[in-house]
Amino acid sequence: MAERLREAFKGMLERKKRSNNPDIRRFRRRLSAYDDPSLRRIYEYYRDDLIYILENMDPHTVLVELKFWNVLNTKKYTSMEKDPSSFSRTLLQDIQDRGRKAVIGLWECLHALQKDHPHPNLLAILDEITQTGKDLPNQILLDELGHSLTPELREIQEKHKHHLMEKTETLVEHKPPGTTLEPQTFLINERYVNLIVVSTDQFRERPQNELIQTGVKHEECLKETQTGLEHISPNKLFRWNPQSHCVPRAVMVSGVPGIGKTTLMQKFVYDWVTGKLYQRFSFLLFFRFRDLNRLGEVSLEEMILHQYPYLESQIGDILQDPERLLFIFDGLDESIHQVNFRSSKLSNPKQRSHFGEIVDSLVRQSLLEGCSVLITSRPTRLASVDTGVFQRIAEIMGFLHEDRRIFFNNFFGNEELSEKAFHHLQENDTLYTFCYIPSYCWIICTVLSMCFRAQPITDQLMTSLPKTVTQLFVTFVSNILANHSQNKDGGHTDRDLLTSIGRMAEHGVMNHMIVFDKRDLESFSVRNDNHLFSSFMMESGQPPDVDYTFLHLTLQEFFAALVHFINYNADRLQKTLDDGESYEDGRAKIFLRFLCGLSDSSTRSLLKSHGGELSTQAARHVITWIQKKLPEQTPDKSIRGSTEFLNVFYYLYESRNKALVSQCIGLKKVDFSEVPLSPLDCSVLSFILQSCRDTEEVNLSSCNIQSEGLRKFIPALHNIKSLGLSSNYLTDSSCPHLTSGIRNNQTLRTLDLSDNNLKGPHFRDLMKALTTSRIEELRLSSNHLTDSSCLHLTSGIRNNQTLRTLDLSYNNLKGPHFWVLMTALKTSQIEELQLSRNHLTDSSCPHLASGIRHNQKLRTLDLSVNNLEGPDFRDLMEALTTSRIEELQLSSNNLTDRSCRHLTSVIRNNQTLRTLDLSDNNLEGPHFRDLMEALRTSRIEELQIRGFPLSKKTRRELKNLEKFQPEIKIYR
C-alpha cells in the first residue's frame, strides 16, 4: 500500500512538472480558446491524419501517455495493440464521444510525444495549429463552404462545375481486344485506389531510367514514409507546410510515367466539383501541357477562354480575386517550351506571350498575385528547373502491397482468379517491383486475364505465365495480334504496322518523346486507320489537333526493341546499341533490356503465330554484344562487380539464357562489396549464380541488401562455400532467411555476418541451424550481441564439430551467461576465438579459464580491448600454461606490472605460444623484467609491446634480448 502511494505521489509530481512545461501550457491555452463547435471541426479535419499517425506509433506508448494525463481508462484498448488500424479508429471515436476534455487531453498527449516520436505528420499538424491559431476553424470552414459569390458568378461557377464533372466523374480503363473493342469506364469513386504521396524536396538528375531508379528504391522509400517523410492526402496539398513556414501558393507533384499523376489530378478536380475539398477556390482551371502545346502566342485570358469559352461573360470578375483561383497544369515534361521558373515577365492577364511564360509568371506571382498553382511533372524534368519557387514539393510513390492487391481484386472481380494472379506476381520479383506503378498493374492484370481466358487454369498454365518484363509484353502484344487476326486480315499488313510503329517508338525513346502528332505518324508511315493501331496507342484531342501516346511508356520501349527483330539491319542495330549505352540519363535502359529479352528463342516464339518469324540474326547480334560487355576473368576466375557490370547481369537475366550465363561466367569468386544492391538486384544476382554452379565464393559486404534482399538471394546458396554479408544492416528479421540458407546448404564453409544487428528472438534459430551445418568459419563481430545471446551461441557451438573460427568481437557478452558459452568451448573444435571489445572484466577470467583448460584445439585467442586486470587474471593465465595456444592477443586490457608474474608463467611453461600482443597496457615495472628474462628461453617468435612508455633501462634490455634471441621479432 505504501509503495502504491509513493508511486501515485511520484506520478502526480511528474504530471505537475510536465503540465507546467511552457510549450504545453501555451498549446493548452490555444486549444482551450476554441469553442466546442470549432474544436470538433478541427478534430474532424485532422481525423485521417490522426489515424495515420497513431497507426505508425507504438500503441503501448500512446496508452501510457493517455493514462498519464488521465484522458480515459486505457484497459479497453490493450487487446487492440496488435491491430493498429482498429486501435486508432476506435480510440479516436471514443475520445470524440467523451467530449471536449478528452479531445484536448489527446492533443496534449500528442504534443508531449512529439519529442520522442517526431512523426512528420504529427509535427506538421501541431505546427499548423500553433501557427494558424484562432483563424484555423474559419479556414477549415472556408474549405468546406467556399466564398459568397454574386448571383452571376454563382451561376457561371455551377456551369463550370457541371462541365468539369462530365470530364472527371468516370475513369477510362483501356481494354485490348479479347473482351470488348471499347474502353471500359467506371465511376471514379468506385475504381480509384489511393496513391501514396510524400513530401520531399530532393529532386536531382537521376542517372538511370526513372522507373528502375524509383522501383528499386520504392519499398525502402515507403518504409521511410513511416518515419522520415510527410504522408500527404490530396486535401492537404495546400495546407500549412512546416518546411516552408507558410500555406503554399505553388505546389509541385512529381511521379514517374504511369504512376497516376493525371488520375490523381482527375480525382482532385472531381472532389473540388463535388464539394469535398478546397471550396476556398471559387474557380479551378485545369490544363494539360500537351493541349497547350498547340497554342501560339496568347494572353492568360485567351488561354482560359480557349479551354473554357463559357466563362467569357465573367472572365474579368473571375480574375479579379486571384486568391480564389487554383490553376492546375498537368504534365510539365510534355511542354514544348522550356519552363524553368527562373524569370517572370508578365503582370497583366491581357499580355500575350507563349504559354510557358504565362505558367512561369503565375508560379512566381508576378501575374495574378495571390493565386494558387498545382503542377505535375516527371522527376527528370525537374532536374532542370528552379524548384525553390515551390512552397511544397510532393512525390507520388504509387501502390503499397495492399493497394496492389486491391487493384487486382477490382480488376478481376473474382476472388479465385485475383488470388492466383496476385500469387504469380509475388513470385516474380521483376514484375512485382514495377507494380508500384498503377499502369503496370493494369498491364499485368490484362495479360494474366488473357492467359486465363485462353485455356483452363492448371499448374502447367501457372508455370508458363510470363516471368520477366520482356515475356510480359511479348504475351501482351501476342494476344492483341491473335485477336486482331480473328477480326481482320493480318499478315504483312500487321508486320508493316509493327515496323513503322516500332521506328516511331524508337525515335521517341532516344529523343525523350512520348507524345506524337499526325506529322510524326506521316514521317514514319504509321497508319492509324485500323483496329490494331488503336490497340497499342491512345488518341486525345479533337481533329485537327489530335495527339497519340502509347498505352504505356514501357510498351513504347518494347516496340522500339521489337522492330529490330522484325526488320533486322546489322548496322542499324549496332548504332542503336551504341547510342542506347551512350545516354547517361538512362533513357534507353529498359529498351536495351528488351533487346536482350527478345534474344531468347522461347520468348520470341510466343509472337511467331501471329507476328511471323523474328530474326535469329538479330538475336545472335545482341548475344554477341552481351558477351563483349562481360569483363575478362582473372586467372583465379574471380570478378570484381560494379554497377555497370550489374546492369550486364540484368541483360542476362532478361534473356533467360542459362546456357549463355554459364558460358560467359564460369566464375569461382564474385565480389560485389560496396555496390548498393536492391532486392531486385539480389534476385538478378541470384538467377546468375544459380546458373553458374562453379561459383564458390560470394562477397556482398557493404551492399545494403537488408532483409528483403537477403530473402531474394538465399536460393543461390546451393553450392557456395564462402559468403560475405558484413555491414548490410541485417537485423533479427533476417535470421529466418539465413537459417533457411544454412540448413539447405551443406557446402558452406565460411559465413561473415559482421557489422549487422542480429540480436533478437530469431537469432536462436540461426544458431540451431549451425549445429547441422558444416561451417568452419563464422564471423559475428559487431552484432549488438549481449550476455543473453550466449545461450543461443552455446546451442550452436556445442553440437558443431566443424567450426574452427568464431569471431565474436565488438559485442557485449559480459554477464552471468558468459560461463555457459565457455562451457560449450570445452567440447568444441574451435581453433580461433575472437572476443575483443566485449566489456569482459576480471570476473570473466575464471569462465575463460574453464573453457580453455579443457580445450586442446584452441590455437588463437583474441581478448584485446577488454578490462581483465585483477586477481582472477591469474586463473586465466594458469589455464593458458597447459593449453596449446599459439597466438594470444591481450592489448588494451589495463594490465599493469602486477599481471607480469602470471604472464611470465605462461611464457615459461607454454611450449606452443608463438605470438603475444601486450600493446597499450602499462606493464613497466620490476615484474616486467622477469617477463623479458623468461622470453630468453621461450619459443615466442613475435612480441607486440606498442603503446606504453618504456624506461631507458628497459629499452636496453630489449635490445639485448633481440641480440640474444634474434628469432624474436619485437614491435614497440
N, C-alpha and C positions, 0 to 999 in steps of 0.2 A: 504493500500500500504506500509506504513511504517512497519507494522507488518510483511508483507511478506519479506521485505528487511532484517529485523532483523533476521528472520528465515533462510533466504538464507545465510546471513553472518555467523550465528551460525553454519549452516551446513558446510560451507566452512572451518571454523576453525576446526571443528570436523574431517572432511576428512583429512585436513592437519596434524592434530595431529596423526590420525591413520595411515596415509600413511608414517609418519616418524617413526613408530614403527620399531625397528631394525630387528625383526624377519620377518616382512612383506617385509621390504626393501631387506633383503637377499634372501627371497623367490622370489621376483620380479626379482632380478638380475639373479637368477638361471634360471627362465623361459625365460627371455629376451635373455639369451645366446644361446638358441636353435634357429636354423634357421627354416623357415616355414615348410619344409617337416618333420623335427624332431618333431616340436610342434604338427603338425597334427597327426603324428604317435602315440605320447604319448596320445593325446586326444582320438583317436580311441581305443587304447589299454585299456584305463580305462572307455570306454563308459558304459559298463554293470555295472561296479561298481558305476559310477556316477548316472545312472538310479536308482539303488537300494538305494543309499544314499539319493537322492532327494525325492524318494517315501516315505522315512521314516523320512523326516524333514517337519516342518511346511512350506507349500508353501508361506504363507504370510511373514514369517521371511526371506526366501530366496529372495523374491521380494523386500522387504525393503532394504536388503543388496545390491542387484544388482542396485537398484535405487540410493542408497547412493554413490556407486562407479561409477555412470554414465555409466554402462556397456551397457544398452539398455533400451528402453521405455517399462515399465512393464505393461501398461494398457491392452495390449492384453491378458495377462495371468491371470488376476484376475478372469475371468469367469471359469478358469480351476482348481481353487484351490480345488474344491471338487472331482476332478478326478486326483489323484497323478500320475498315470501311464501316462495319456495323457499330463499332465503338464510337467513332467520331460522329456519325449521324445521330445515333441515339443520345449521346451526351449533349450535343448541340440543341436538339429538340427539347430535352428535359430542362436544360438551363433556360431556354426561352420560356418554357411553361412556368418556371419558378419565378419569373418576373425580373424587375429592374435590378434588385440587389445581386441576384445570381449572375446576370449578364455583365454588370460592372465587375463582379468578382472574377469572372472568366478573363475579361480583358486585363485585369491587374495581374492575374497568374501568367498570362502570355507575356506581358511586359516584363515580369520578373524572370521568365525563362529565356528571354531573348539573348542574354549574355552568354549562357552556356549552350544554347541551341539556336544559333543565329541563322535560322532558315530564311533565305532571301525573300520569300513571300511574306513571312511574318514581319521582317524588318520593313518591307515596303508598306504594309498596312499600318503599322504603328507610326511610321514616319508621315504617312498621308493624314492620319487622324490628328497627329500633333501639329503638322504644318497648316492644314486646312482649317482646323478648329471649328468655330461656330458656323462657318459657311458650308460645311460638309453636307448637312441634311438638305440644304437648299440646292446644292449641286446635284445630289442624288435625285431629288425631286425633279429638277430640270431635265435630267436624262430620261426620266420616266414620262413626263408630261409635255415637255417642249416649251417653246416661247408662245406667247399670244400673238396672233397674226391678224392682219386686216382680212376682211372677207375675200378680197380679190386674191391675196397671197394664199389664203387657206384653200381656195378653190383650185388654184394652179398647183399647189402642193399635193392635193388629192389626186389630180390628174397625173402628176409626176410619179407619185407612188403607185398608181394603177399601172402606168407604163413599165416601171421597174419590176413590179410584181409579175407581170407577164413574162419578163425576161429571166427572172430568178427563181420562180416557185418550183420549177422542175429541174432535176438533174438528168442529163442525157448520158446514157451508157451505151457506147458503141458496141454493136454485136456483129461479128463477122458472119459470113454465110454459114448456115448449118441449122439455125433455129428460125431466123427471120431475116429478111433483107432490110428491115427498117431498124433504126436505133431504138433501144428501149428507153422509156422515160419513167422517172419516179419522182414523187413529191420529195423535195429536198429534206424536209424534216424526217421522212421515213428512211432515207438511204444514207444521210450524211453521218460519217463516223468522225468523231473528234480527232483533231490532229494536235500533237504536242508542239507548242510554240514556246520558245525560251528567249529570255532577254540576253543579248550578247552584243558586244561592240568590237569583236575580234574578227574583222574581215581583212583578209590578206590574199595576195595572189596564191592560188593553190597550184602546186607543181605537178599535179596529175589530174586525171579525169575526175570531174566533180562527183559523179555517182560512186566511184570507187573510194575517193577520199572521204566522202561523208559516210558511205556504207560501212567501211571497215571500222570507223570510229563511232558508229551510231550507238551501239549498246553502252559503250563507255560514256558517251555524252549523256545518254538517258539516265545513267546512274548518277552523273554529276548534277542532273536537274533536281535530284533529291536533296542535294546539299549545297551546291555552288551556283546554280543558275535559277533565275526567277521564272517560274511557270506562269505564262500569261494566257488568259482566256480572251476571246475577241472583244468582250465588253470592257476589258481593262487596258486596251492598247492606248487609249487617250486619257488614262488616269494619271495621277501623280507619279512621277518617276524619281525615286530617291537618288539615282545616279546623276541625273541632270538637274535635280532640285527644282523641278517645275512640272506643270501639266504640259505634255508635249503638244506642239503645233505641227511638227513634221515627224512622221514615223516611217521607217523602212522595214519591210518584211521580206526576208530573203529565204530562198529554198532552191534545191536542185530541180532540174526538169522532172515533171511528173509528180512532184511531192504534194501538190494540191494547193498551190498559191492561188490560182484562178478560182478553184472551188471554194476556198476559204473566203475569197472576196465576194463570190456569189452569195454565200451564206451570210456574210457580213451585211451586204446590201439588203438581202431578204429580211433579216432581223431588224434592220432600220425601217424598212417599209411596213412591217407588221407591228412596229412599236416596241420591240423587245430591247433595243439598245440605242443609245445616243440620240434621243429626241431633242437634245440641245442643239443639234444641227437641223435647221429648218429645211435645208436642201442638201442632198447628197448627189454629187455629179460624178458618174463613173465613166472612165475612158480606158480603152486599150491602146497601147502604143502602136500595135500593128495596124489599127484603124487610123491613127493619127498620121502614120507614115504617108498616107495618100493625100494629105493636105499640103497646099502650098503655103505662102505667107498668109497668116490670118491674125486677127486680134483675139483676145480671150473671149469676148462676146461672140464673135463669129464661130469660134471653136465650139462653144457651148451650144449655140443655136444649130450648128451643123448636125450635132448629135441629138439635140432636144428642141426641135423647131417650135413646139407648142409653148415654150417658155418666153417667146419673143415679146408678148404684150407686157410682161412683168420683169424682164431681164434687168432693167435699171434698178428696180426696188429690191430684187433678189441680191444683187451685188452691193447694195447699199450697206448691208450689215455683214461684213466678212467673217466676224466671229461666229456667225450662224451657218457657215458653209463648210462642207467637207468635200474635198476633191480626192478621188481615188484614181490612180494611174497604174494599170496592171501591165507588167512585162517590160521593164526598163531595158532589159537585154535585147528586146526586139526593136528598139528605136533605131532609126536610120541616122539620127542626129546624135552627136556626142554630148550628152547631158552630164556634166561633171559637177554641178552645183558650186562652182568656184566664182561665178560672177552673175550679176543680175542687172539688166539694163532697163527693164520695163517697169512702169509705175502706173500706167493708165490702161484699163480694160479695153480701150478702143485702139491702143497702139498695135500695129501689125508687125509680126515677125514670124519666124518658124516656131513650131510648137515646142521645140526643145528649150528655147529661150523663155517661153511662157511658163513652162514647168519649173525651170530654174528660178524664175522671178517669184513664183508662188511659194516655193520652198524657202527661199531666202527672205520672203516677206516684204520685198520692195513693191510687189503687186498684191493688192488686197491684204494689207497688213491685218493680222488677226485671224485669217482663215486657217483651216487645218488641212493637211495634205497627207495621204497614205499612198505609198508607192511599193510595188513588189518588183523583185529582180532575182536573177540567178546570182550566186555568190561571185562568179568570175567577173561579172560586170562591175561589181562594187570595188574591185581592186584598183580601178582607175578613176574613182570619183571621190569627192570630198565628203566622207560620211559624217564629219564633225558637225555639219549643219543640221543633222537629225537629232532630236532630243530623245528618241528611243529607237533602237535597232533590235529587231527580233528575228529569230531564225526558226523556220518550221522544221522540226526534227522528224515528222512523219509518224508512223504507226509503232506503238508498243506491241508486245507479244499478244496481249488480249485484243487489241484493236485489229490485228491481222485475223485473229480467229473470228471476230465479229464480222469482218468483211467477208470471209469465206462462208460463214453461216448465211449472211444476207444474199450472197451471190447464188449459192446452190439451192437454198430453201429446203434442203433435205439433210437431216442430221447425219445419216449414214454416209452419204456422198461427201458432205462437208468434212467429216472426221477423217475419211480416207485421204482426201485431197490434202488436208492440213498435215496429216501424219507424214505424207510423202514430202511435203515442203520442209518439215523439220528435219527430215533425214538427209536433206541435201543442202549443205551449208551455203553454197554459192547462191542458190535460189532464195534461201531464207534471208541471207544478208541483204539482198537487194529488195526484199519485200517490205522494207520500211517505207518504200515509195508506193502510194496507193495505185498508181497506174501499172506498176509491176504486178501488184496483187491481181489487178484486173486481167492482165495478160496471162498470168499463171493459171488463174481460175478458168479463163476462156479455153486455154489449151487442155487442161485436165478434163473440163466438161466435154470437149470434143472427143477426147480419148475414151471417156466413159460411155459416150453415146455410140461410138463406133463398134464396140464389142463388149461382151459380158465382163463384169469386173471380177477377175480371177487373180491369183497370186502371180501368174505369169504376166498378166497385164500390168500389175503394180510394179513388177520388176523392170518392165520395158519402158516405163514412163521416163520422160526427159530428166536428166540429172545435171546437165550443165546449161549455161545460158545459150550456147550455140544450139544444143539439142532442143531447147525450149522454142527458140524462134524458127528452127527448121520445121518442127512439128506444127507450129502456128501457121507458117506460110504453106506448108504441105496440105493442111486441112482446108485452107481457103482455096488453094488450087484445085483440090479434089471436088469441092462444092461447085466451083466455077465451071469445071469441065462437065458437071452434070446439068448445068443450066445453059451453057453457051459453048460454042466451039472453042477448043483450046488450041494445042499445037504451037506452031511457030508464032502465032499472034501473041500468045502468052509469053513466050521467051523474048520476043521483041519488046514487049512492055516491061518485063523484068530487067532487060538490059538497059533500056532508056531510063527507067526509074532508078536503076542502080547507079548509072552515071551521074544523074542529078543528085542522088543521095550522097555519093562520094564527094562531089563538088561542095555540097553543103557541109559535110563533116570537116573537110580540110579548110573551109573558109568561115567556120562558125555561123553557118546559115541554117536556120530551122524553119523559116517561113519562105515560101516560094509563091511567085505570081505567074500570070499567063505567059509572060516573056520567058521565064525560066523553063516552063513546060515546052514552049516552042523551041528554045535553044537546044534542049536535049531530046527533042522529038518525042515527048511524052504525050500519049493520047489519053484524054480524060473522059472519053465518051463511052467507056464500057464499065461493066459492073466490077471487074477485077480491080480497076484503079480505085474505085470508091471503097474497096475492102481494105486498102492499105493507107489511104490518105483522106484527110478531112477537109472540107471546104468551109470557109467562113466569109461573111460579107455578101453584098448583093452585086450582080453584074452592073457595070463592067469591073467593079473593084472587088475581085474575088481572090482570096489567099488560100494557099494549100499548105498543110502540115502533115507529117506522118503521124499515125496513131500514137506513136511514142518515139522519142529521140533514139532509143536503142533499136527500134525497128529500122529507122533510117540508117544507123550504123551497120545493121545486119545486111541490108540491101547493098550498101556500099561495098561490103566484102563479097557478097554472093555474086555480083556482076563479074568478078574476076574468074569465077568458076564456070559461069555461063558462056563468057566470051573471053577466053584466055589469050593474053598477049604478053609474052615474056618481058619485053621492055617496059610496057605499061605497069605490069605488076611489080617489077623491081623498083621502078620510080615511086610507086605508091608505098612500098615497104620502106624505102629510104626516106621519103617525105614524112611518113607517119612517125618514124622514130625521131625525126628532127624537131618536132613540136614539143617544146619544153612544158607547155601548159597542159599536156596530156589529152588533148582533144581527140587523138586517134587511138588511144589505148584500148578501149573496148573494141573498136573496129579491127585492130590488129589481132586481138584475141579471137574475134570471129573468123578471121582468115585462118588462124591456126586450128580452130574448131572444125572448120569445113575441110581441113586436110584429112580428117578421119573418114575412111570409106563408108563405115557403117552409119555415120551421121549423114553423109551426103546421100546415101541410098534412100533415105526417107523422102527425098524430093524427086527421085527418079521416075516414079509412076506418072506424075502429072507435070513435072518441070523438065523432064528429059534428062539426058546424061549430063553430068557435071565433069569438068575437066580433071583427069588424073594428072595431067602435066602440071596444072596449077597447084595441085596437092603436093607433088614432088618438089616443085619450086619452093613452096612455103616450108616444107620439111627441111630442105637443104639450107634455107635461110635460118631456121631454128638451130640446126646443127652448127652452123658457123658462129652463132652467137654464144655458144657454150664455151667457156674458157678452157684452155688446155689444162689437163690434170698434172699435178706434180708427180715426181717419181714414186712417192708413197701413196698415190691415189687419194689425195686429200684435196679439199677445195675450201677456200675462204669465201663465204657468202656475202652478198651485198644486196642493196635494194634493187639494183639493176638486174642482178642475177636472179633474184626472187621473181622478178617480172618474167624472166625466161621460164621459170618453173610454172608460172601461170599459163604461158603458151603451151607447155607440155601437158598441163592439167586439162586445159580446154580441148586439146587434141585427143585425149583419152587413149593415147597410143602408148601402151605399156612397153611394147617392143622397142619403140623409139627411145623411151625413157631409159630402158635397160641398156640399149646400145650406146646412148650418149653419156650415161652417167654410171659407170661401173666403179663407184666411189667406195673407199674404205672409211673415209672420215669427212664429215660435213660440219663446218663451223660457221654458224650464223650469229655468233656472240656479238652483242651491242647493235644488232639490227632489229629495230622495233617490229614485232610480229603481231598482227591482229588475229582473232580467232579464225577468220577466213584464210589468212596466210598459213596458219597452222594446219588447216585442212588440206591446203595445196601441198605443203611440205610433207604431210602425212601420206598423201597419194604418191608423191615422188618416191619416198623412202619405202613404201610398200611395194613399189615396182622395182626397186633396186635392192635386192636381198643380200648384196655383198657388203652393204654399209654396216660397219661395226661400231663406229664412234660418232656421236652427235653432240655438239656443243651449242646449247641455246641459252647461255648465260647472258644476263642483262638484256633480254629481248622483250621484257614487259608483256609476257604472254598471259599472265594471270590464270585464274582457274578455268575459265571457259575455253581459252586457247589450249590449255593443257588437255582438257577433255577431247578436243578435236585431234590432238596429236597422239594420244595414247595408243590407238590401233597400230601405229607404225613401230611399236616397240618389239615386234615379233622376234628379231634376232640381233638387236643392238646389244653390244657388250658394255658400252660406256655412254652414259647420258649426263650431260651437264645442264642443270636448271638453276644455278645460283642467281641471286639478285633478280627475281622475277615477280616480286610482290605476291607470291603464293601464300595462301592462308590455310587455316584448318579446313576450309571448304574444298581445298584442292586434294586433301588426303584421300578421299574415296577414289579419285581418278588415279592417283599414284598407287594406291593399294591394288586396284584392278590391273594396272600395268605390271606391277611386280609379280602378282600371282600368275599372270598369263605369259610371263617371260622367264624361262629358265636359263637364258644365255646372259642376262645382265650381270655384269661383274662390278661395275663402278657406277655409283649414283651420287651426284653432287647436288645437294639441296641447300647449300649455304646461303646466308643473307636473304632469308624469307621470313615468314612468321607462321610456322606450322603448329604452334602450341594450340591445343584445344581438344575437345572430346574425340574427334576423328583421328587424332594422332595415334591413339591406342591401336586402331585397326591397321594403320600403316605399319606399326611395329610388329603386330601379329603376323602380317604378311611377310615380314622379314624372316620369320622362323622357318618358312618353307622355301625361301629364295636361295640363290647361290651367289648372292652379292658378297664380294670380297672387300670392297672399299665403300664406306658410307660417310658422307660429309654433311653434318647438320649444324655447322657453326652459325652463330648469329641468327637464331630462330626463336628468340624470346622464350626458350625452354626454361622451366623452373624446377624446383625440388619435386613438385607433383609429377613432372614428366619422367622422373627417374623410374617410377613404377612401370610405365609403358616401355621405356627403353630397356628395362630389365627383361620384360617378356620377350622382346625381340632378340636380345643378346644371348640369353641363357640357352636357347634351343637352336641357335645357329652355329653350325660347325665350319662355315666357310668364311665368315667375316674376319678379315685380317687388320683392316684400318678403320678406326672410328674417330671422327673429328667432332667434338662437342664444344669446341672453344667459343668464346664470346656468348655464353649463355649465363644463367644464374642458377646453378644446380645445388648450391649450398642449402642444406636443410636436413630435416630428420630422415628423409627418404634416400639421401645420398648413399647411405650404407647398403641399401638394397641393391643399388646399381653396382657397387663394389663387390657385393657378394656374387653377383652374376659374373663378374670378371674372373672369378676363381676357376670356373669351368669353361670359359670361352677360349677361342683360339686366336684372340686378338693379339696382334704383334705391335701395333702402333695406336696409342691412345692420346688424344689431344684434349686437354682440359684447361687451356689457358683462358684467362679472364672469365672465371666462373665464380668470383667472390668467395672462393674457398679460404678457410682460415685454419688456424692451428687445430681446431676441433675436428676438422675433416681428416687429419693425418692418420688417426687410428683406423678409419674406414679404408683409406687408400692403402695403408699397410696391410690390412687383412686381404684385400683383393690381390695385391702384388705378391704377397708371401706365398700364395697358393697357385700362382700362375707362372709357369715356366716358359710361356710362349712370348711374353711381352718383351719387345726389343727397344721401343721408343716411347718415352713418356714426356709429355709437354705439360708442365704445371706453371708456366710463366704467367706473370701479371696476376698473381693471387696474393694472399697475405698469410703465408704458412709459418712465419716466425712464432715460436712459442715452445712450451715444454713438451708438447706432443709431437713436435717435429722429429724428435729422436726416434719415435716408433716407425715413422716412415723411412728414415734412413737405415734403421736396423733391418727392415724388410728388404730394402734395396741391396744390402750387402750379400744376401743369398740369392738374389734374382739373377736373371740372365740379360739384364738391361744393357743396351749398347749406347743409347743416347738419352741424356737426361737434361731437360730444359727447366731451369729454376730462376730465370731472370725476373727482376721486378717483384720480389716477394718480401721485401722489407727484412731480409735476412741480415744478421749482424755477426760480429766476431764470435758470439756465443754458439751460433749454429755451426761454426767451422769444425768443432770437435766431432759432431755427428757426420758432417760431410767427409771429414778425414777418414772416419771409419769405413765409409763406403769406398773411398778411393783405395784404401789399403786392402780391403777384403774382397771387393768385387773384381772378378777376373775377366769380365766381358765388357765393362764400360770403356767406351772409346771417345765419346763426345760429351762434354759437360759445359753447360752455359750458366754462368753465375752473374751475368751482367746486371747493371742497375740495381745492385744491392749495396750494403755498406759493411764490407767484410774486414776492412783494415783493422788489425789488432794482433795481439800475441798468438791467438789460436790460428790466425790465417797463415802464419809462418809454418805452423805444424802441417797445415794443409799442403803448402808448397813442398815441404820436405817429403810428404807422402807421395807427391807426384813423381819424385825421382825414381821410385820403384814400381810405379803403376804402369798400366798398359794404355793409358789415355793418350790419344793422338791429337785431340783438339780441345782447347780450353778457351772459353769466352769470358773475359772479365772486364768488359767495357762499362763505362758509365759510372764508375765511382773512383774517388781520389786515392792515389797510392803514394806512400811516402817515398823519399829518395832511396831509403834502405830497401824497401820492398821492391822497387824497380830494379835495383842492382841484383837482388836475389833472383828475380825473374829472368834477368839476362844470364845469370849463372846457370839457372835451370835449363834454359834453352841451349846453352853450350854443353851441359851435362847430358841432356836428353834432346838431341837435335830432331828426333822424330816427332816431338810435341810441337804443335803449332799453337801459339798463344796470341789471342786477339785482345788488345787492351786499348 
